[in-house]
Amino acid sequence: MANPYETLGVAPNASQDDIRKAYRKAAKETHPDLNPGKPEAESRFKEINAAYDIVGDEDKRKRFDAGEIDETGAERQPERHFYREYAEADPGPRYSRRGRSAGGPAGGAGDPDYDIFADLFRRRSGDGATFHMPPQDVRYALEVDFLDAARGTQKRVTMPDGKTLNITIPAGIREGQVLRLKGQGAAGSDGTAGDAYVEISVRPHPEFRREGNDILTTVPVSLGEALNGASVRVDTVDGPVDVKVPKGAEEGTKLRLRGKGVAHGKDGARGDQFVEVHIVPPQGADDELAKFMAEWEKTHPQNPRRKGAV
């Protein structure tokens, strides 16, 4: 298996944020759902997730950098020759190359062919002990639509190992939030599985913007609607509603729709939606309108460039 830094295309000294960004980008490009019928993309997707499982986790990354685990997350075995070289360099009563140590049995610590680690494993085997691989956690990235993040939904997704899962996206989930799927990770030697961690990214919406638990939108109105007031149709995450534009509304006036924002808290409370009024100049204005405005401004002088002008 390739070095996880090389797989993700980042330097070994990259920050966790840079690693996370590189992983998201690569995962989006190679996700099996976006590359149907392309086994090479699926294979690459698995490699990317395996690499991120190592260096995306700060603890595992430290252990990998220290040489304690390999690219697969398995424990590295100590190199035995080091200890034998140490014994040759500094022979003592316990590691003497000549004969046995005082009172030591043949084939014991004083034997030149004695391997302390081999002996330990033999003893463990004799005691009935076996090598144990602990359960492994895995990490994935999932992109969801803005409306799905705001309202909540169910997603059926295919994991890199081919497993299909139904994932509950809670209403109000935020960019970068991580969902924990207990028992959906890789199994250890005893059959117990670790957990799967799914990091959420939210796809931008062309009309809605989120600020905290509130949603911001803009509604265009005509000059006549702004002057005389009107009822206009406005989109919300729950569907369109009729909103009253007050008479004399100005550019940038904000209308508040209570409870039309994003859900938060266990009690189901929701933020608000703020609708900003945008006055659109008349289209197809003729000479009659131009003359009317000229006469009107004689008694109602306007200077929008004046600082503090309305």
N, C-alpha and C positions, 0 to 999 in steps of 0.2 A: 504494500500500500504506500502511496506517495506521501511525502511530508505534508501535513495538514496546512501549513502556511503556503506552500506552493500550490496546493489544490485550490485554496481560496484566493490566490494571487495577491497575498499581502506579505509584508516583511515580518521577520520574527519579532521586531520591536514595535509592531503596529499596536495602536491602542485598541481596547475592547470595542470602542465605538466604531473604529474603522473596520474591524473584523466583522462586526454586526452588519454594517452597510454592505461590505463585500459579499457576505453570505446572502443577504436579502436579494441583491442584484443577481447573483448567480442562480439562486433557487428559483427566482421568477423566470429566468431565461430557460431553465431546463426542467421545469415541473412537468411530470407526465401528462397532466390534464391539458397542458398547453402544447404538448408535442405528441399527439396520438400517433401510434405506429412507428415511433422512433426509439428503438431500444437503446441506441447510443445516448440519447438524452436522459432516459431513465437511469442508465448506468452512471452517467455523470452526476445526476441528481443525488443518487445514493452516496457517491464519493464526497460530494459537497456537504451533505448532512453528517456523514461520518467524521469529516474534518472539523466541522463546526462543533460537533459533540465534544471534541477534544479541546480546541483552543477557544471555543465560545464560552466555556466554563472556566472561570478564573482559577479554581482549585486544580482542575485537571491540567490546565495550561501550565501552571507552575510545576506540577509533577512531570509533565512531558518535557518542559525545558530543562528540568533537573536530571532527566534521563531515568526517572523512576518508572515511567510507563512508556509503551511504544505507541505507534500511530493508531493502533486498534484499541488502545486503552488497557491493554494487558500489562501486568506487572513484568518488568524486566528482571531476568535472573542475574545474580551477581556473577562476575567473571572469576572463575576459580583460579586461573593461573596467577592472579595477583597475589593471592594468599600463599601459593607455593613459592613465588619469587620472594615474597617477604620472608618466608622461612629460610630460604637459601641465603638471603642477605644478612639475616640476623639470627643465626642458629642459637637456640637456647635449650634448656632441659626439656621443654615441651615439644619443640619443633626440630630437634637435632636430626641431621641427615645420617648419623652413624648409629646404627642399632636402635634400641628402644630407649625411651626415657626411663628414668629411675622408677621402677615399679610398674612401668607401662606394659600392657600386653602386646604381643606381636600383632602388627596390623593396626596399632593404635596411633595416638598422636605423635609418637616418636618414629614411626615407620616413614621412610622417605616417600613411599607411595600412598601415604595416608591423605585422604581428601575429606576435610571436615564437613563440607556440605553434602557430599555423597553419603557420609555416615549418618548425618542428620536425617536425610531422606529415607535411608534404610530403616532407621529407628522409627520414623513416623509410619512407614509402611508396615513395620512389624506391629505397631500399635493399632493398626487398622485405620489410620488417618488418611485422608485423600485431599488432593489439591482442590481448593474452593475458589471459583470465580464468582464474585458478587454480582448482583443485578446491576444493569447499566441504564442510566437515564439517557434519553435521546432528545434532540432539539430540532424543531421545524419552524418554518416561516409560512404564514398564511395571510394573503391579502383579501380584504372584504370590501364590499361597496359601502359608501357613506351611509346610505339608508339602512342597510343591514346592521351596521354598527350602532346606529341611533335607535333602531327599533328592536334589535335582537333577531336572531334567526337560527336555523339548523343548517349545518353545512356537512355534506357527505364528501369526504376527501380521501385521496389515495396516498398512503404513506410510502416512503422510499422502498420499504421492504415488501410492498405490494399489498399490505393490509389496508382495508377500507374501514374508515371510522365515521361515525356520526358525531359531529362536534357541535355543542351548544354555544352559540355566540350570545352572551348576555347583552341586554339592551344597555346602551351607554358605554360600551367598551371603548377604550382610548387607544390611540396610536402608541405602539410599543408595549402594550400590556401583554402579559404572558399568561396563558391558560395551562393549568396542570391537568393532565389526563393520567390519573393514577393507574398503575399496572399496565400501561400501554407502551412501556419501553422494552429494552432487550432483556432477555431472560438470563439469569445466572446459572451456575452449574446445578443448583438445586431446583431449577424450574421456576423460581420466583422472578417475576419481571420487575424492572425498574419503572420509572414514570416517563411520560412524554411531555415535553414543554413546548407549547405552540406560541410563538411570538406573532402578534397581530400588527399588520399595517393597514391603514384605512385609505382607500382610493379617494382622491378629491372629487367633490361634486361641482358641477358647473354653476349651480345657483346657491347652494347652502355653504355657509362657513360656520365653524364651531369655535366658540370662545368659552372655555370652561364647560358649563352645562347649558349654555344658551346657544341659540342658532341665529345667525344674521343673514338677512336676505334684502334684496332691493326690489321695489315695485315701480315701474315707470307709469307716470300719469300725464295726461295732457294739461296744458295751461288752463283750459276751462274747468277741468276736474279739480285742479288745485284751487282755483279761485272760488268755485261754487260748491265744492265738496262733492263727493261721489262714493258709491259702493263699488269696490273693485275686487276681482278674484285674485287671491294670493295662494301660492303653493306652500304647504307645510310638509313635514315628514309623515304626517298622517293622511295627507290628501289636501285638495284645495278647499279654502274657506273664503267667505265674503268678509271683507274688511272695509270699515267706513273711514274714508279720507276726510278729515275735517275741513270745513270751509276756510279758505285762506291759508291752506297748508303751504309751507315754504320748502325749497330745496333742502334735503337733508333731514326733514322732519322724521322722527322715529316713532313708529306705532308699535305698541307692545301687545303681544298675544300670550297671555298667561298660560302656563302649562303646556306649551307647544314646543318646548325645547327637548333636551336629552334626559333620559331617566337616570337617576342616581340614588344611591341609598337603598336599604332593604325595604323601606316603606313604599317604594314606587314613586317617590316624589320626582318631579321633572322641572327642568329649567324653563325659561321663556324663549319666545322667538321675537326678535326685533326686526321690524320691516322699515327700511329707510326709503323715503319718498324721493323719487328722481323725476323732476319735471322735464318733459320732452318738448322742445320748441315746436310750434305749429309747422306742419309740412304743407307745401303748396301755398304759402302766404301770398296774397295778392296786393295790389296797390291800395285797395279799400282798407285792408287791415293796417297797412303801413301808415296811411294817413290818420287812421283812428288813433294809433299808438303815438304818433307825433303830437296830435292835439291833446291826448290824455296826459302826456308827459310834460306839457306846458304847465299844467296845474299840479302835476304829481312828479316833480323832478326825481330822476333815478341816477345813481352813480355807484354801480356795483364794485368799482375799483377802489372806492374810498375805504380806508381801513376801518373795520368795525361795521361796515354797511351791511344791512340785511339783504 
